[in-house]
């Protein structure tokens, strides 16, 4: 299966060469793991991102089975399905150019997904890095937290969980300048979707894992208890008090996992805001 614009198929000689030439495209590599590579490349006058999968191997598959872990991501199909699902529920993400998949052996499936480059954006990890020492206005911070929470709520209400929902995977649109963002017009994109799971309903444990990843990754940016309560209320589409009182087990799971992640990563206690 290959879905690509005709000019791409002709340029990469897909009909005769299959994925070979496309998989050898040159550009700066942004991430590389066993059986998977992400890079930025130019085609014509525009830049794109390609994720190329060559299979995880039987060793990885068997290891996950023996350890009773979730199956590894076997192909780029997971990402392109996630992109289409996000588009259908109104969550902004990467724009698809095309995708493809070939092979039946689950350990050696070759697949790819190509997306348009998201220009004039910055990750929230980078954007919020100095908030602890140089905080933004309360109005702007509240508006940004609200948008982050709305996206998390929307994906969970529609059967998705991200599995890597750190603030670095939210991109903020800064087309009008990084210092000229209107709190009423905050525009976020959700990226890095290769591990997204899609079900009829999102189980509580997976919702808690996503929100704990958000909490963990924002522990050092100077958030206050007021900020966290705002997020809780928006996430459950109710008042902060009702969110906490009616979902005590959920928030206990979120807090416990976030603290454990922080201790594991930084070998110290997190800031005392929880």
Steps between C-alpha positions, in 0.01 A plus 500: 500500500637840397322835522708784351447788255572393142805726465652339809444151364662597171797678660580215738427241229264321738351274233838342416713558808237470772611678817873473430572850369260674737656323799842630393396866499759726664445751777573573866392212724282609792468162668613146434411177676508132413302466179385862489647831382356852484659766279430834336550527126432732209287418198455775246495827693349365820615303802342185634543248777523132427473210742639183353447160663698190402371258763572449869619139471371186669720555805308815596162343432573187704652703785183708532285187496705327770494813718121543454556845351305672225605387152768720341403736220546288188451762229425861413136404453444584865604860438300564188188351661554730799542807277175424319318441828623829647391683186153348534458621861637850443843470663770669293801288416736433210358509146539179307675487164488124467573163650573146401546149631627174357577154631316241710772394743420709813869519591606636161219725380626798300284809528513878497301812569588843357359824638531868420743693717327702770653845456523775762437279800678435829454214744345587835801345669721765342246781521428450872857417603562828686156546649621414851729805503316716246129412507253620236188698581235312696256548213733348244601210723137418575412513129786268407420251778138503384595411142736222613227352720237524224717300262563232762128484577404481133730211414398302809129560439544362148677176584863606455794501735836641399742298718763777478295804595785720618488876450773469236241336275276806504617756242397864540432706188720811507425626149436852631814506712590321819431815705175591326276203575141597572369299801165481320656349188736233631555231238656166597598192301534150644788299352704179535209263456675173419393333827141630512237241585144521367205324663124555536574632851826604665562293817560690822854368543603631159336836561686522830830411330454779246414763759783389729741546208372856458536567871848348520628699203368829640618464861796735456329790323361668810138390493294571811223304670256746342636410154462128565145543625415699187630214286298246700177692453549549127605138449182366660288785359379602843614708795843427650337394828268249332784365287709424807219376725330280240819350355718442805641166386583638156691797642673275753628286210611810308687646797668174599622422150620857433700506824653160423595613150664812640696305763616248240608767252660755733587291809335754731163605637276715277407857593246512789198621304292181505 
